[in-house]
């Protein structure tokens, strides 16, 4: 599964992969929206998305930072 994801995003340069469990009971085919949402919030992914939407990339050079 992880390998196939990379083929969908050929221009991405991934730094890491975060595993999100779809449900607490590990039942195949069951997706618990609240459980997944809590994992995303507690891991900081939602905040990272918010920061990216504001126009700040995760990594910038010192020169780019100084120009802002």
matplotlib code that plots the C-alpha trace (Angstrom):
import matplotlib.pyplot as plt

x = [0.0, 2.7, 4.6, 1.4, 0.9, 4.3, 3.2, 0.2, 2.5, 5.6, 6.6, 6.5, 9.6, 8.4, 10.3, 8.3, 5.1, 2.6, 0.5, -3.1, -5.3, -8.8, -10.4, -9.4, -10.6, -8.5, -11.6, -11.1, -13.4, -14.4, -13.5, -14.1, -14.1, -13.8, -10.9, -9.0, -9.7, -8.3, -5.1, -4.7, -5.2, -2.9, -0.1, 0.0, -1.0, -4.0, -1.8, 0.7, -2.0, -3.3, 0.3, 0.7, -2.6, -1.4, 1.5, 4.3, 6.2, 7.6, 11.2, 12.5, 16.0, 17.5, 17.3, 13.6, 12.9, 14.8, 12.9, 9.6]
y = [0.0, 2.5, 1.9, 2.6, 5.9, 7.2, 6.6, 9.0, 11.8, 11.6, 15.3, 15.0, 14.6, 12.8, 13.2, 10.7, 8.6, 8.8, 5.8, 6.5, 3.7, 3.7, 2.3, 1.3, -2.3, -3.0, -4.2, -4.4, -2.0, 0.1, 3.8, 5.7, 9.4, 10.7, 8.3, 9.3, 13.0, 12.7, 11.0, 13.8, 16.5, 15.0, 14.2, 17.8, 17.1, 19.3, 22.2, 21.5, 21.7, 25.0, 26.4, 25.3, 26.8, 30.1, 30.0, 28.9, 25.9, 23.5, 24.1, 27.3, 28.7, 31.4, 33.9, 33.2, 33.6, 36.9, 38.3, 37.7]
z = [0.0, 0.9, -2.4, -4.4, -2.7, -4.0, -7.6, -7.1, -5.9, -8.2, -7.6, -3.8, -1.8, 1.4, 4.6, 6.7, 6.7, 9.6, 10.2, 11.2, 12.5, 10.9, 14.1, 17.6, 17.3, 14.2, 12.3, 8.5, 6.6, 9.6, 9.5, 12.7, 11.7, 15.3, 16.1, 13.0, 13.6, 17.1, 15.9, 13.3, 15.9, 18.5, 16.1, 14.9, 11.4, 11.4, 12.7, 10.0, 7.3, 8.8, 8.6, 5.0, 4.0, 5.5, 3.0, 5.2, 4.0, 6.5, 5.5, 4.1, 3.7, 5.9, 3.0, 2.4, 6.2, 6.3, 3.3, 5.0]

ax = plt.figure().add_subplot(projection="3d")
ax.plot(x, y, z, "-o")
ax.set_aspect("equal")
plt.show()
